[in-house]
Amino acid sequence: MYASILAGGSGTRLWPLSTKVSPKQFLRLPGPRTMMQATVERIAPLVPIGRLYVVTFDAYREAVAEQLPELPREQIIAEPSGRGTAASIGLAATLIAARDPHAIMGSFAADHAITDVAAFRRALTLAEEVAQQGHLVTLGITPTYPETGYGYIRYGAPLTPQDGLRAHMVEQFIEKPPRARAEEYLQAGNYVWNAGIFVWRVDRILQEIRRWTPTVADVLDEISAVAAQTQGRMTPEVERVMHAAWPRLTTSITIDTGVMERASNIAVIPLSVGWNDIGSWAQVATLYECDEQGNTIVEEPTSADGGLRTHIGVETHDTLIYNATGRLITTAGVEGLIIVDTPDGLLICSKEQAQLVKEIAERAQQSQK
């Protein structure tokens, strides 16, 4: 199996720890490895480093090289600009196809957490077998609560089981639902969260990109002509052609809305592996153990703390304290808060409004221009 890891996100939902300079895929959450390093390690038994591509932006190229020193530089793909996951995944598939036109390719985000790695690898093994049969395969997460921030996948008829897992035919992709509808999905039992994890033959996904997003395919075709001469290596010549063709991609198209929601012969493997996309500070809190008051205290080692205690709380409950400065943080009579103290800024918000952090990050960036 080959793989592409998408590592171009800006991670604004975890501001001020995650910034455009150092987005969350390069952070240690929960550690000791960064999220991108953990992603590579998770798939390493199935994907040798020589078959791994990382898709990122030029601003993050050196960070990727530094965190993955064993990864050949010609397997780091630096997009000129973000044009959605259809282009990102298609670009990786194009380079892989130049090496092996019938290769199986997995696509993964660099900033997801998974606790049951063994079960995840078993699911990937099954996905590879199903993909060999010509299916586009996605891994779906069995929902544990009525989340309204994720897309859902409804599945139907089962395919061949393996190791307690079973692939099913996809009936429908569903956009983020209202609460009442999400509760119905939870009760129905044949809906999973769309985690954005895919496995397919490169020829199949490129065929579907050609059918449903021809503008993206036209750009990929130009790159493919040069990549064939370099056996899928990201050489200066391939980059030159990519930079010349990329401006024709004037809109951002995701692989979900652009391809998967319109294609046929799609399979999904439902699984429970402790998946977390860490899309908010409220989700960060679930990565760590909490104390008897329900508080989660995370203290990054700093030269300033000197080993001293950096939080004192009185009547403080269900609160996340993330201290990256070593300064003393005190709380009294509060509940359900998120407090993040970093050298770049201080965040205080309620867990219920954690999604508003993205707006805060955007305003903070504008104020610094």
Sequence and secondary structure as in RCSB ss.txt:
>XXXX:A:sequence
MYASILAGGSGTRLWPLSTKVSPKQFLRLPGPRTMMQATVERIAPLVPIGRLYVVTFDAYREAVAEQLPELPREQ
IIAEPSGRGTAASIGLAATLIAARDPHAIMGSFAADHAITDVAAFRRALTLAEEVAQQGHLVTLGITPTYPETGY
GYIRYGAPLTPQDGLRAHMVEQFIEKPPRARAEEYLQAGNYVWNAGIFVWRVDRILQEIRRWTPTVADVLDEISA
VAAQTQGRMTPEVERVMHAAWPRLTTSITIDTGVMERASNIAVIPLSVGWNDIGSWAQVATLYECDEQGNTIVEE
PTSADGGLRTHIGVETHDTLIYNATGRLITTAGVEGLIIVDTPDGLLICSKEQAQLVKEIAERAQQSQK
>XXXX:A:secstr
 EEEEE     GGGTTTS SSS GGGS SSSSS HHHHHHHHHTTTS GGGEEEEEEGGGHHHHHHH TTS GGG
EEEESS   HHHHHHHHHHHHHHH TT EEEEEETT B S HHHHHHHHHHHHHHHHTT EEEEEE  SS  SSS
 EEEEEEEEEEETTEEEEEEEEEE    HHHHHHHHHHSSEEEEEEEEEEEHHHHHHHHHHH HHHHHHHHHHHH
HHHHHTT   HHHHHHHHHHGGG  S   HIIIIITT SSEEEEEE S  B   SHHHHHTTS   TTS EEEE 
  TTTTT   EEEEEEES EEEESS   EEEEEEESEEEEEETTEEEEEEGGGGGGHHHHHHHHHHHT 
